[in-house]
């Protein structure tokens, strides 16, 4: 008791010093926060001023590019319409007739088995035949989503005096090189997908260092050679895919002009400066919040419990290890394994009126099955060490810890006279 009394006096001194330091630090942080908020407002204004011309320039660039793309697409559509007109004009007389349309049953508007002359005429703007300009303007828009170069059937439809149908085309014509590129893409996709399925668990870092030959059996070496070859091929395919993605096409938006790039760089610099100040302000706010939370805890009449704050203590019995983090949480963990079970978070001092600081209460722990939330009471008594001495469950889901601490040694006995001195003020 006497040793604990002297330690408690030291605790009080440390607690009061820390309380003063925390208060000074808090005031300093609040001053810094006030200053940095002003800087942040200034940086934000600079950022906003830089982002407006940047946004306008980017939008102009994108708008101009969209117009170019639209024009290119219109040209492509015009070329597709011309190609379709030429293919549909079987006799190459410069006209597409409803008889020629009937050779393409995939264009049937109602998708039935019967493609009638009336339906074919309706596709031709209600005329029996159209020339190229009218075809491009009125007909192509109706049929382009269904149009197929190769007719779905080669049977001659029953129509009045139809022209002799041309010989059926076995394979649709294709532009040189275009199909090869698609096939290459599909091949890469399929092969890469197969390798990704097989080698999802591979870590490429594992293959950076060569294997030691003396550590391998002949058969193992052969297997590893096969594995290394697979990894090499996998890497090559990934690199090929990356290179293909990096290649720009005519449909990719061109780079910004030098003026726009300059505006973007100015805005990027302004954003970077703003973000740096904003991050610093958030860090100060976080430190203030943490400090205020620490200072908001009742650490005793004379701050004598401060040395316990932020410290954790454990006690083990045959089945469990119990843990108390003072003014934070209580928990238990089974020695047979499993996760930690919360027995509650710091709530309040719950001792009797004449000895309030003799008992801690932790509430809101993990809910018991078909029962209340777990909670824990920590009964404190004088001792020269901060130590958990025991743990029990006197009621279902209500736990009780016992703990010794010098912070509760508030009396001293004169070993000569036997008188008790409770005067512990500094």
C-alpha positions, 0 to 999 in steps of 0.5 A: 500500500505504501509503495503504491501510494508513492507510485500514485503520487508520481502518477498524479504528477505525470497526469497533471503535467500531461494534462497541461501539455495536452492543453497547450498542444490543443491550443497550438493545433487550433491556432495552426488550423485557423491559419491553414484554413485561410491558406486553404481558402486562398489555394482553393480560389487559385485552383478554381480560377485555374480550372475554369479556363482549363475546363473551357479549353478541354470542352472545346477540344472535345467538342471539336473532336466530336464534330470530326468523329461525327463527320468521319462516321457520316462518311463511313455511313455514306460509304457503307450505303454506297457499298450496299447499293452496289451489292443490292443492284444485281444487274448494275443498272444504277437502280435498286428495285423491289425485286432485287430487295426480295433476294434479301429475306433478312430485310423482312420488316416483320421477320416472318417466313414470307417477304412480300413485294409490298413489304419490299416496296415499303422499304424503298420509300413506297416506290418500286425502285430507287436511285442511289441518292434516294437510297442513301437518304431514305432506304439505308437508314431502314435496312442498315441494322439488318442488312447482310452481304450474304443472303440467308437463302438462295431460293428464288422467291415467287415474284412476277417476272423476276430477273434471273438471280445471280449465283449465290455467294459462298462467303461474304467479301471482306476488306483485306486486313480487317478480318485478320485483325479481328481474328488476331484479337480473338486469338489473343483473347482466347489464349490469354484467357486460357493462360489466366485461368491456369496461372491466376496464382502465379506471382511473376516475382517468383520467376525473377530469380533462376532456380538452383540446379543442384536443388532439383531432380531431373524430372522436376527440372523438366517440369519447371522448364515447361512451367517457365516456358508457359510463363514466358508465353503468358508474359509475351501475350500480355505484352502484345496486348499492352502494345496493342492497347497503347497503339493509337487509331484514327478513332482515338482523340488526338492530344491537346494542343500546346495552349490547352496543355499549358492550361492543364499544367497550371490547373494541375499545379494549383490542384496539387498545392490545394491538395497538399494544404487540404491534406495537412488541414485534415491531419491537424483536424484528426490530431485535434479530434484525437486529443480532445477525445483523450482529454474528454476521458475522466482520468481521476480527481487528480489525473492519477489514472493517466498512465493506464490510458492507451495501455493493455493488460492480459489475464489467462485461465485454462480456456481464455485469454482476457484483455483490457485496454484501459479506457478503450475496450475489453475482450476475450479470445479462446485459446483453441483459436478463433477471433477476439470477442468484444466484451464491451467498450469504455463506458464510465466509472461505476463505483459507489458514490464514496469510491467512484474510481474503484470500478470501471464499466465497459458496455456494448460488446458482442451480442450473446446468442439469444441474449443481451450484449456482452458487458464487463465490469472491472473492479480495481484495488490498490496494488503496486503494479497495473495488473489483471488478476482475474476474470469471471462471468458471474452472470450470463454475458456479464463479465467481471475483471479484477485489477490492481493499480497504484492509482487507487493507493490513496492512503499510506500507513506510518509503520511506526505509529500505525497511523494512516495518512490519506493526504496525497495532494502535491 
